[in-house]
Amino acid sequence: MASTGGTMFDGFDSRGAIALARRASVAAIASLAAAVILAGCGGTAQAGGDAPTGGPGFPVALDRGVDGDIWGLGGSTAVEIDDTGRVERRIDLDFLPSPWTITAVSVGTDDRLFLSAVWSDGDAFGDIVAYDVATEEHTVRAHQEGPVGDLTEVGDDIVFISFAADDESSFTVRRANPTGEIADLAVLPGDGRRAAIDADPAGTVVVTTAAGLTRLSTTGTTLEEWPLPADAADLAVSREGRMLATTRDGASCVDWFRVDATGPVPLDGPCDAAGFVWLDEQTVLVSTGDENGAGLVQMAAHSSPSGR
């Protein structure tokens, strides 16, 4: 999934959550079957209602591993979240000194998180760091001269976005094996800072580009392409290979699409989505807002557009 490098806030601001919920589109919220805003340490509030305080808040990026674990990232803080939105544990990823910035997370197997980290806001170089949640140990899985973006685990390898700090027109998809060797898979159009990547059950990867979505084989061959009406903003692939994407065309509100063999199908969803993961084949967990006031929303991935 695509992630942000923003700073995770320590306390949950209930006023921010209320304001965020109230300014959400009424039509969009009405179309989300049994939509619930989840806030604080497992507390629940109906849309527009008060949210519990005292929790760690929520991050502005989400990812789900093949084991079903859901983790969120906000700056140098990661939280594990269950299917109901309850925060089960929180980890401070403060082992990287400034000016390192953690920009993305991928949930691996065996209690591992894989992190993209860039030096000096991406101006110099980047690392892929493996973090063991159980032992709190971390190791550099791969290093490159150039910033790294979103990443995903494919088998024993990590497939990730690599980009030049001064190039917003193209980026490279690369694959790092367990020994740290890096191989180029494909060069795609788009801004690598905002490109998102995810893997499907077959081990191929789907990447957002300036034109839409591209599926790549394990060797980098383009298998399929799906055009979208605007620049893709985020992406999630379900366990059965269903794809959900958002686009942003210069406006503050993202547009939602379910993507299948027939192409993109518009959906209703929150305007200010910052990250999302599949809970099951019908439901998606969405992080809304930003680190200054974020919440979690469950949305049905089969709803029809309301015309908002």
Contacts in CASP RR format, 6 or more apart in sequence:
PFRMAT RR
TARGET T0000
AUTHOR 0000-0000-0000
METHOD contacts of the structure
MODEL  1
MASTGGTMFDGFDSRGAIALARRASVAAIASLAAAVILAGCGGTAQAGGD
APTGGPGFPVALDRGVDGDIWGLGGSTAVEIDDTGRVERRIDLDFLPSPW
TITAVSVGTDDRLFLSAVWSDGDAFGDIVAYDVATEEHTVRAHQEGPVGD
LTEVGDDIVFISFAADDESSFTVRRANPTGEIADLAVLPGDGRRAAIDAD
PAGTVVVTTAAGLTRLSTTGTTLEEWPLPADAADLAVSREGRMLATTRDG
ASCVDWFRVDATGPVPLDGPCDAAGFVWLDEQTVLVSTGDENGAGLVQMA
AHSSPSGR
1 61 0 8 1.000
1 62 0 8 1.000
1 63 0 8 1.000
1 104 0 8 1.000
1 106 0 8 1.000
1 150 0 8 1.000
1 152 0 8 1.000
1 196 0 8 1.000
1 198 0 8 1.000
1 234 0 8 1.000
1 235 0 8 1.000
1 236 0 8 1.000
1 275 0 8 1.000
1 276 0 8 1.000
1 277 0 8 1.000
2 61 0 8 1.000
2 104 0 8 1.000
2 150 0 8 1.000
2 194 0 8 1.000
2 195 0 8 1.000
2 196 0 8 1.000
2 197 0 8 1.000
2 208 0 8 1.000
2 233 0 8 1.000
2 234 0 8 1.000
2 235 0 8 1.000
2 275 0 8 1.000
3 60 0 8 1.000
3 61 0 8 1.000
3 63 0 8 1.000
3 73 0 8 1.000
3 74 0 8 1.000
3 103 0 8 1.000
3 104 0 8 1.000
3 105 0 8 1.000
3 116 0 8 1.000
3 149 0 8 1.000
3 150 0 8 1.000
3 275 0 8 1.000
4 60 0 8 1.000
4 61 0 8 1.000
4 73 0 8 1.000
4 74 0 8 1.000
4 75 0 8 1.000
4 103 0 8 1.000
4 274 0 8 1.000
4 290 0 8 1.000
4 291 0 8 1.000
5 74 0 8 1.000
5 75 0 8 1.000
5 101 0 8 1.000
5 102 0 8 1.000
5 103 0 8 1.000
6 60 0 8 1.000
6 74 0 8 1.000
6 75 0 8 1.000
6 290 0 8 1.000
6 291 0 8 1.000
7 74 0 8 1.000
7 75 0 8 1.000
7 76 0 8 1.000
7 291 0 8 1.000
8 56 0 8 1.000
8 59 0 8 1.000
8 73 0 8 1.000
8 74 0 8 1.000
8 75 0 8 1.000
8 76 0 8 1.000
8 77 0 8 1.000
8 291 0 8 1.000
9 57 0 8 1.000
9 291 0 8 1.000
9 292 0 8 1.000
9 293 0 8 1.000
10 56 0 8 1.000
11 53 0 8 1.000
11 54 0 8 1.000
11 55 0 8 1.000
11 56 0 8 1.000
11 57 0 8 1.000
12 39 0 8 1.000
12 40 0 8 1.000
12 51 0 8 1.000
12 52 0 8 1.000
12 53 0 8 1.000
12 54 0 8 1.000
12 55 0 8 1.000
12 56 0 8 1.000
12 57 0 8 1.000
12 58 0 8 1.000
13 292 0 8 1.000
13 293 0 8 1.000
14 39 0 8 1.000
14 50 0 8 1.000
14 51 0 8 1.000
14 52 0 8 1.000
14 53 0 8 1.000
16 292 0 8 1.000
16 293 0 8 1.000
17 37 0 8 1.000
17 39 0 8 1.000
17 45 0 8 1.000
17 51 0 8 1.000
17 293 0 8 1.000
17 294 0 8 1.000
17 295 0 8 1.000
18 48 0 8 1.000
18 49 0 8 1.000
18 50 0 8 1.000
18 51 0 8 1.000
20 272 0 8 1.000
20 288 0 8 1.000
20 289 0 8 1.000
20 293 0 8 1.000
20 294 0 8 1.000
20 295 0 8 1.000
21 37 0 8 1.000
21 45 0 8 1.000
21 47 0 8 1.000
21 48 0 8 1.000
21 49 0 8 1.000
22 48 0 8 1.000
24 47 0 8 1.000
24 270 0 8 1.000
24 271 0 8 1.000
24 272 0 8 1.000
24 288 0 8 1.000
25 253 0 8 1.000
25 270 0 8 1.000
25 271 0 8 1.000
25 308 0 8 1.000
27 268 0 8 1.000
27 306 0 8 1.000
27 307 0 8 1.000
27 308 0 8 1.000
28 268 0 8 1.000
28 269 0 8 1.000
28 270 0 8 1.000
28 271 0 8 1.000
28 306 0 8 1.000
28 308 0 8 1.000
29 35 0 8 1.000
29 47 0 8 1.000
29 270 0 8 1.000
30 306 0 8 1.000
31 268 0 8 1.000
31 269 0 8 1.000
31 303 0 8 1.000
31 304 0 8 1.000
31 306 0 8 1.000
32 268 0 8 1.000
32 269 0 8 1.000
32 297 0 8 1.000
32 298 0 8 1.000
32 299 0 8 1.000
32 300 0 8 1.000
32 303 0 8 1.000
33 300 0 8 1.000
33 303 0 8 1.000
34 298 0 8 1.000
35 47 0 8 1.000
35 297 0 8 1.000
35 298 0 8 1.000
35 299 0 8 1.000
36 44 0 8 1.000
36 46 0 8 1.000
36 47 0 8 1.000
36 297 0 8 1.000
36 298 0 8 1.000
37 44 0 8 1.000
37 45 0 8 1.000
37 46 0 8 1.000
37 47 0 8 1.000
37 48 0 8 1.000
37 49 0 8 1.000
37 51 0 8 1.000
37 288 0 8 1.000
37 295 0 8 1.000
37 296 0 8 1.000
37 297 0 8 1.000
38 44 0 8 1.000
38 45 0 8 1.000
38 84 0 8 1.000
38 85 0 8 1.000
38 86 0 8 1.000
38 295 0 8 1.000
38 296 0 8 1.000
38 297 0 8 1.000
38 298 0 8 1.000
39 45 0 8 1.000
39 51 0 8 1.000
39 52 0 8 1.000
39 57 0 8 1.000
39 58 0 8 1.000
39 295 0 8 1.000
39 296 0 8 1.000
40 51 0 8 1.000
40 52 0 8 1.000
40 53 0 8 1.000
40 54 0 8 1.000
40 55 0 8 1.000
40 56 0 8 1.000
40 57 0 8 1.000
40 58 0 8 1.000
40 87 0 8 1.000
41 52 0 8 1.000
41 54 0 8 1.000
41 55 0 8 1.000
41 56 0 8 1.000
41 86 0 8 1.000
41 87 0 8 1.000
42 52 0 8 1.000
42 84 0 8 1.000
42 85 0 8 1.000
42 86 0 8 1.000
42 87 0 8 1.000
43 51 0 8 1.000
43 52 0 8 1.000
43 86 0 8 1.000
44 84 0 8 1.000
45 51 0 8 1.000
45 52 0 8 1.000
51 295 0 8 1.000
55 87 0 8 1.000
56 77 0 8 1.000
56 79 0 8 1.000
56 87 0 8 1.000
56 90 0 8 1.000
57 79 0 8 1.000
57 87 0 8 1.000
57 294 0 8 1.000
57 295 0 8 1.000
58 72 0 8 1.000
58 79 0 8 1.000
58 81 0 8 1.000
58 87 0 8 1.000
58 287 0 8 1.000
58 294 0 8 1.000
58 295 0 8 1.000
58 296 0 8 1.000
59 72 0 8 1.000
59 73 0 8 1.000
59 74 0 8 1.000
59 75 0 8 1.000
59 77 0 8 1.000
59 78 0 8 1.000
59 79 0 8 1.000
59 287 0 8 1.000
59 291 0 8 1.000
59 294 0 8 1.000
60 73 0 8 1.000
60 74 0 8 1.000
60 274 0 8 1.000
60 275 0 8 1.000
60 287 0 8 1.000
60 289 0 8 1.000
60 290 0 8 1.000
60 291 0 8 1.000
60 294 0 8 1.000
61 72 0 8 1.000
61 73 0 8 1.000
61 74 0 8 1.000
61 104 0 8 1.000
61 105 0 8 1.000
61 274 0 8 1.000
61 275 0 8 1.000
61 287 0 8 1.000
62 70 0 8 1.000
62 71 0 8 1.000
62 72 0 8 1.000
62 73 0 8 1.000
62 81 0 8 1.000
62 275 0 8 1.000
62 276 0 8 1.000
62 277 0 8 1.000
62 285 0 8 1.000
62 287 0 8 1.000
63 70 0 8 1.000
63 71 0 8 1.000
63 72 0 8 1.000
63 73 0 8 1.000
63 105 0 8 1.000
63 106 0 8 1.000
63 107 0 8 1.000
63 277 0 8 1.000
64 70 0 8 1.000
64 71 0 8 1.000
64 107 0 8 1.000
64 277 0 8 1.000
64 278 0 8 1.000
65 106 0 8 1.000
65 107 0 8 1.000
65 108 0 8 1.000
65 109 0 8 1.000
65 153 0 8 1.000
66 108 0 8 1.000
66 109 0 8 1.000
66 153 0 8 1.000
66 239 0 8 1.000
67 107 0 8 1.000
67 108 0 8 1.000
67 109 0 8 1.000
68 107 0 8 1.000
69 80 0 8 1.000
69 107 0 8 1.000
69 108 0 8 1.000
70 80 0 8 1.000
70 81 0 8 1.000
70 82 0 8 1.000
70 83 0 8 1.000
70 107 0 8 1.000
70 277 0 8 1.000
70 285 0 8 1.000
71 78 0 8 1.000
71 79 0 8 1.000
71 80 0 8 1.000
71 81 0 8 1.000
71 105 0 8 1.000
71 107 0 8 1.000
71 113 0 8 1.000
72 78 0 8 1.000
72 79 0 8 1.000
72 80 0 8 1.000
72 81 0 8 1.000
72 105 0 8 1.000
72 287 0 8 1.000
73 102 0 8 1.000
73 104 0 8 1.000
73 105 0 8 1.000
73 115 0 8 1.000
74 102 0 8 1.000
74 291 0 8 1.000
75 93 0 8 1.000
75 101 0 8 1.000
75 102 0 8 1.000
75 291 0 8 1.000
76 92 0 8 1.000
76 93 0 8 1.000
76 94 0 8 1.000
76 96 0 8 1.000
76 102 0 8 1.000
77 90 0 8 1.000
77 91 0 8 1.000
77 92 0 8 1.000
77 93 0 8 1.000
78 90 0 8 1.000
78 91 0 8 1.000
78 93 0 8 1.000
78 105 0 8 1.000
78 113 0 8 1.000
79 87 0 8 1.000
79 88 0 8 1.000
79 89 0 8 1.000
79 90 0 8 1.000
79 91 0 8 1.000
80 87 0 8 1.000
80 88 0 8 1.000
80 89 0 8 1.000
80 90 0 8 1.000
80 91 0 8 1.000
80 133 0 8 1.000
81 87 0 8 1.000
81 88 0 8 1.000
81 285 0 8 1.000
81 296 0 8 1.000
82 88 0 8 1.000
83 279 0 8 1.000
83 285 0 8 1.000
85 285 0 8 1.000
85 296 0 8 1.000
91 133 0 8 1.000
91 136 0 8 1.000
93 102 0 8 1.000
93 115 0 8 1.000
93 131 0 8 1.000
95 138 0 8 1.000
96 102 0 8 1.000
96 117 0 8 1.000
96 129 0 8 1.000
99 119 0 8 1.000
99 120 0 8 1.000
99 121 0 8 1.000
100 117 0 8 1.000
100 118 0 8 1.000
100 119 0 8 1.000
101 117 0 8 1.000
101 118 0 8 1.000
101 121 0 8 1.000
101 122 0 8 1.000
102 115 0 8 1.000
102 116 0 8 1.000
102 117 0 8 1.000
103 116 0 8 1.000
103 117 0 8 1.000
103 118 0 8 1.000
103 147 0 8 1.000
103 148 0 8 1.000
103 149 0 8 1.000
104 115 0 8 1.000
104 116 0 8 1.000
104 148 0 8 1.000
104 149 0 8 1.000
104 150 0 8 1.000
104 151 0 8 1.000
105 113 0 8 1.000
105 114 0 8 1.000
105 115 0 8 1.000
105 116 0 8 1.000
106 113 0 8 1.000
106 114 0 8 1.000
106 151 0 8 1.000
106 152 0 8 1.000
106 153 0 8 1.000
106 158 0 8 1.000
107 113 0 8 1.000
107 114 0 8 1.000
107 153 0 8 1.000
108 114 0 8 1.000
108 153 0 8 1.000
109 153 0 8 1.000
111 132 0 8 1.000
111 133 0 8 1.000
111 134 0 8 1.000
112 130 0 8 1.000
112 131 0 8 1.000
112 132 0 8 1.000
112 133 0 8 1.000
113 130 0 8 1.000
113 131 0 8 1.000
113 133 0 8 1.000
114 128 0 8 1.000
114 129 0 8 1.000
114 130 0 8 1.000
114 131 0 8 1.000
114 141 0 8 1.000
114 151 0 8 1.000
114 153 0 8 1.000
114 158 0 8 1.000
115 128 0 8 1.000
115 129 0 8 1.000
115 130 0 8 1.000
115 131 0 8 1.000
116 126 0 8 1.000
116 127 0 8 1.000
116 128 0 8 1.000
116 148 0 8 1.000
116 149 0 8 1.000
116 150 0 8 1.000
116 151 0 8 1.000
116 160 0 8 1.000
117 126 0 8 1.000
117 127 0 8 1.000
117 128 0 8 1.000
117 129 0 8 1.000
117 148 0 8 1.000
118 124 0 8 1.000
118 125 0 8 1.000
118 126 0 8 1.000
118 146 0 8 1.000
118 147 0 8 1.000
118 148 0 8 1.000
118 149 0 8 1.000
119 125 0 8 1.000
119 126 0 8 1.000
122 146 0 8 1.000
122 147 0 8 1.000
122 165 0 8 1.000
123 147 0 8 1.000
123 165 0 8 1.000
124 145 0 8 1.000
124 146 0 8 1.000
124 147 0 8 1.000
125 143 0 8 1.000
125 144 0 8 1.000
125 145 0 8 1.000
125 146 0 8 1.000
125 147 0 8 1.000
126 143 0 8 1.000
126 144 0 8 1.000
126 146 0 8 1.000
126 147 0 8 1.000
126 148 0 8 1.000
127 140 0 8 1.000
127 141 0 8 1.000
127 142 0 8 1.000
127 143 0 8 1.000
127 144 0 8 1.000
127 148 0 8 1.000
128 140 0 8 1.000
128 141 0 8 1.000
128 142 0 8 1.000
128 143 0 8 1.000
128 148 0 8 1.000
128 151 0 8 1.000
128 158 0 8 1.000
128 160 0 8 1.000
128 176 0 8 1.000
129 138 0 8 1.000
129 139 0 8 1.000
129 140 0 8 1.000
129 141 0 8 1.000
130 138 0 8 1.000
130 139 0 8 1.000
130 140 0 8 1.000
130 141 0 8 1.000
131 137 0 8 1.000
131 138 0 8 1.000
132 138 0 8 1.000
141 158 0 8 1.000
141 176 0 8 1.000
141 178 0 8 1.000
141 180 0 8 1.000
142 158 0 8 1.000
142 176 0 8 1.000
142 180 0 8 1.000
142 181 0 8 1.000
142 182 0 8 1.000
143 180 0 8 1.000
144 162 0 8 1.000
144 174 0 8 1.000
144 182 0 8 1.000
146 162 0 8 1.000
146 163 0 8 1.000
146 164 0 8 1.000
146 165 0 8 1.000
147 162 0 8 1.000
147 163 0 8 1.000
147 165 0 8 1.000
148 160 0 8 1.000
148 161 0 8 1.000
148 162 0 8 1.000
149 160 0 8 1.000
149 161 0 8 1.000
149 162 0 8 1.000
149 163 0 8 1.000
149 192 0 8 1.000
149 193 0 8 1.000
149 195 0 8 1.000
150 160 0 8 1.000
150 161 0 8 1.000
150 195 0 8 1.000
150 196 0 8 1.000
150 197 0 8 1.000
151 158 0 8 1.000
151 159 0 8 1.000
151 160 0 8 1.000
151 161 0 8 1.000
151 197 0 8 1.000
152 158 0 8 1.000
152 159 0 8 1.000
152 160 0 8 1.000
152 197 0 8 1.000
152 198 0 8 1.000
152 199 0 8 1.000
152 205 0 8 1.000
153 159 0 8 1.000
153 199 0 8 1.000
154 175 0 8 1.000
154 199 0 8 1.000
154 203 0 8 1.000
154 205 0 8 1.000
154 218 0 8 1.000
155 203 0 8 1.000
156 177 0 8 1.000
156 178 0 8 1.000
157 175 0 8 1.000
157 176 0 8 1.000
157 177 0 8 1.000
157 178 0 8 1.000
158 175 0 8 1.000
158 176 0 8 1.000
159 173 0 8 1.000
159 174 0 8 1.000
159 175 0 8 1.000
159 176 0 8 1.000
159 185 0 8 1.000
159 197 0 8 1.000
159 199 0 8 1.000
159 205 0 8 1.000
160 173 0 8 1.000
160 174 0 8 1.000
160 175 0 8 1.000
160 176 0 8 1.000
160 197 0 8 1.000
161 171 0 8 1.000
161 172 0 8 1.000
161 173 0 8 1.000
161 174 0 8 1.000
161 192 0 8 1.000
161 195 0 8 1.000
161 197 0 8 1.000
161 207 0 8 1.000
162 171 0 8 1.000
162 172 0 8 1.000
162 173 0 8 1.000
162 174 0 8 1.000
163 170 0 8 1.000
163 171 0 8 1.000
163 172 0 8 1.000
163 191 0 8 1.000
163 192 0 8 1.000
163 193 0 8 1.000
163 195 0 8 1.000
168 190 0 8 1.000
168 191 0 8 1.000
168 192 0 8 1.000
168 193 0 8 1.000
169 189 0 8 1.000
169 190 0 8 1.000
169 191 0 8 1.000
169 210 0 8 1.000
170 187 0 8 1.000
170 188 0 8 1.000
170 189 0 8 1.000
170 190 0 8 1.000
171 187 0 8 1.000
171 188 0 8 1.000
171 190 0 8 1.000
171 191 0 8 1.000
171 192 0 8 1.000
171 195 0 8 1.000
172 184 0 8 1.000
172 185 0 8 1.000
172 186 0 8 1.000
172 187 0 8 1.000
172 188 0 8 1.000
173 184 0 8 1.000
173 185 0 8 1.000
173 186 0 8 1.000
173 187 0 8 1.000
173 188 0 8 1.000
173 197 0 8 1.000
173 205 0 8 1.000
173 207 0 8 1.000
173 216 0 8 1.000
173 220 0 8 1.000
174 182 0 8 1.000
174 183 0 8 1.000
174 184 0 8 1.000
174 185 0 8 1.000
175 182 0 8 1.000
175 183 0 8 1.000
175 185 0 8 1.000
176 182 0 8 1.000
177 183 0 8 1.000
185 216 0 8 1.000
185 219 0 8 1.000
185 220 0 8 1.000
186 214 0 8 1.000
186 216 0 8 1.000
186 220 0 8 1.000
186 222 0 8 1.000
188 195 0 8 1.000
188 207 0 8 1.000
188 209 0 8 1.000
188 214 0 8 1.000
189 209 0 8 1.000
189 210 0 8 1.000
189 211 0 8 1.000
190 209 0 8 1.000
190 210 0 8 1.000
190 231 0 8 1.000
191 210 0 8 1.000
194 208 0 8 1.000
194 231 0 8 1.000
194 233 0 8 1.000
195 207 0 8 1.000
195 208 0 8 1.000
195 209 0 8 1.000
196 207 0 8 1.000
196 208 0 8 1.000
196 232 0 8 1.000
196 233 0 8 1.000
196 234 0 8 1.000
196 235 0 8 1.000
197 205 0 8 1.000
197 206 0 8 1.000
197 207 0 8 1.000
197 208 0 8 1.000
197 235 0 8 1.000
198 205 0 8 1.000
198 206 0 8 1.000
198 235 0 8 1.000
198 236 0 8 1.000
198 237 0 8 1.000
199 205 0 8 1.000
199 206 0 8 1.000
199 237 0 8 1.000
200 206 0 8 1.000
200 215 0 8 1.000
200 237 0 8 1.000
200 241 0 8 1.000
201 239 0 8 1.000
201 240 0 8 1.000
201 241 0 8 1.000
203 218 0 8 1.000
204 215 0 8 1.000
204 216 0 8 1.000
204 217 0 8 1.000
204 218 0 8 1.000
204 223 0 8 1.000
205 215 0 8 1.000
205 216 0 8 1.000
206 213 0 8 1.000
206 214 0 8 1.000
206 215 0 8 1.000
206 216 0 8 1.000
206 235 0 8 1.000
206 237 0 8 1.000
206 243 0 8 1.000
207 213 0 8 1.000
207 214 0 8 1.000
207 215 0 8 1.000
207 216 0 8 1.000
207 235 0 8 1.000
208 232 0 8 1.000
208 233 0 8 1.000
208 234 0 8 1.000
208 235 0 8 1.000
208 245 0 8 1.000
209 232 0 8 1.000
210 231 0 8 1.000
211 225 0 8 1.000
211 227 0 8 1.000
211 228 0 8 1.000
212 225 0 8 1.000
212 226 0 8 1.000
212 227 0 8 1.000
212 228 0 8 1.000
212 231 0 8 1.000
212 232 0 8 1.000
212 245 0 8 1.000
213 225 0 8 1.000
213 226 0 8 1.000
213 228 0 8 1.000
213 232 0 8 1.000
213 235 0 8 1.000
213 243 0 8 1.000
213 245 0 8 1.000
213 259 0 8 1.000
214 222 0 8 1.000
214 224 0 8 1.000
214 225 0 8 1.000
214 226 0 8 1.000
215 222 0 8 1.000
215 223 0 8 1.000
215 224 0 8 1.000
215 225 0 8 1.000
216 222 0 8 1.000
216 223 0 8 1.000
217 223 0 8 1.000
226 243 0 8 1.000
226 259 0 8 1.000
226 263 0 8 1.000
226 264 0 8 1.000
227 264 0 8 1.000
228 245 0 8 1.000
228 247 0 8 1.000
228 257 0 8 1.000
228 259 0 8 1.000
228 264 0 8 1.000
229 247 0 8 1.000
229 249 0 8 1.000
229 255 0 8 1.000
229 264 0 8 1.000
230 247 0 8 1.000
230 248 0 8 1.000
230 249 0 8 1.000
230 250 0 8 1.000
230 255 0 8 1.000
231 247 0 8 1.000
231 248 0 8 1.000
231 249 0 8 1.000
232 245 0 8 1.000
232 246 0 8 1.000
232 247 0 8 1.000
233 245 0 8 1.000
233 246 0 8 1.000
233 247 0 8 1.000
233 248 0 8 1.000
233 254 0 8 1.000
233 273 0 8 1.000
234 245 0 8 1.000
234 246 0 8 1.000
234 254 0 8 1.000
234 273 0 8 1.000
234 275 0 8 1.000
234 276 0 8 1.000
235 243 0 8 1.000
235 244 0 8 1.000
235 245 0 8 1.000
235 246 0 8 1.000
236 243 0 8 1.000
236 244 0 8 1.000
236 245 0 8 1.000
236 275 0 8 1.000
236 276 0 8 1.000
236 277 0 8 1.000
236 278 0 8 1.000
236 284 0 8 1.000
237 243 0 8 1.000
237 244 0 8 1.000
237 278 0 8 1.000
238 244 0 8 1.000
238 278 0 8 1.000
238 281 0 8 1.000
239 278 0 8 1.000
239 281 0 8 1.000
240 281 0 8 1.000
242 258 0 8 1.000
242 260 0 8 1.000
242 278 0 8 1.000
242 281 0 8 1.000
242 301 0 8 1.000
243 258 0 8 1.000
243 259 0 8 1.000
243 260 0 8 1.000
244 256 0 8 1.000
244 257 0 8 1.000
244 258 0 8 1.000
244 259 0 8 1.000
244 267 0 8 1.000
244 276 0 8 1.000
244 278 0 8 1.000
244 284 0 8 1.000
244 301 0 8 1.000
245 256 0 8 1.000
245 257 0 8 1.000
245 259 0 8 1.000
245 264 0 8 1.000
246 254 0 8 1.000
246 255 0 8 1.000
246 256 0 8 1.000
246 257 0 8 1.000
246 273 0 8 1.000
246 276 0 8 1.000
247 254 0 8 1.000
247 255 0 8 1.000
247 257 0 8 1.000
248 254 0 8 1.000
248 255 0 8 1.000
249 255 0 8 1.000
252 271 0 8 1.000
252 272 0 8 1.000
253 271 0 8 1.000
253 272 0 8 1.000
253 308 0 8 1.000
254 270 0 8 1.000
254 271 0 8 1.000
254 272 0 8 1.000
254 273 0 8 1.000
255 266 0 8 1.000
256 266 0 8 1.000
256 267 0 8 1.000
256 268 0 8 1.000
256 269 0 8 1.000
256 273 0 8 1.000
257 264 0 8 1.000
257 265 0 8 1.000
257 266 0 8 1.000
257 267 0 8 1.000
258 264 0 8 1.000
258 265 0 8 1.000
258 267 0 8 1.000
258 301 0 8 1.000
258 302 0 8 1.000
259 265 0 8 1.000
266 305 0 8 1.000
267 301 0 8 1.000
267 302 0 8 1.000
267 303 0 8 1.000
267 304 0 8 1.000
267 305 0 8 1.000
268 299 0 8 1.000
268 303 0 8 1.000
268 304 0 8 1.000
268 305 0 8 1.000
268 306 0 8 1.000
268 307 0 8 1.000
268 308 0 8 1.000
269 286 0 8 1.000
269 299 0 8 1.000
269 303 0 8 1.000
270 286 0 8 1.000
270 288 0 8 1.000
270 297 0 8 1.000
270 299 0 8 1.000
272 288 0 8 1.000
272 289 0 8 1.000
272 290 0 8 1.000
273 286 0 8 1.000
273 287 0 8 1.000
273 288 0 8 1.000
274 287 0 8 1.000
274 288 0 8 1.000
274 289 0 8 1.000
274 290 0 8 1.000
274 294 0 8 1.000
275 286 0 8 1.000
275 287 0 8 1.000
276 284 0 8 1.000
276 285 0 8 1.000
276 286 0 8 1.000
276 287 0 8 1.000
277 284 0 8 1.000
277 285 0 8 1.000
278 284 0 8 1.000
278 285 0 8 1.000
278 301 0 8 1.000
279 285 0 8 1.000
279 298 0 8 1.000
281 301 0 8 1.000
282 300 0 8 1.000
282 301 0 8 1.000
282 302 0 8 1.000
283 298 0 8 1.000
283 299 0 8 1.000
283 300 0 8 1.000
283 301 0 8 1.000
284 298 0 8 1.000
284 299 0 8 1.000
284 300 0 8 1.000
284 301 0 8 1.000
285 296 0 8 1.000
285 297 0 8 1.000
285 298 0 8 1.000
286 296 0 8 1.000
286 297 0 8 1.000
286 298 0 8 1.000
286 299 0 8 1.000
287 294 0 8 1.000
287 295 0 8 1.000
287 296 0 8 1.000
288 294 0 8 1.000
288 295 0 8 1.000
288 296 0 8 1.000
288 297 0 8 1.000
289 295 0 8 1.000
END
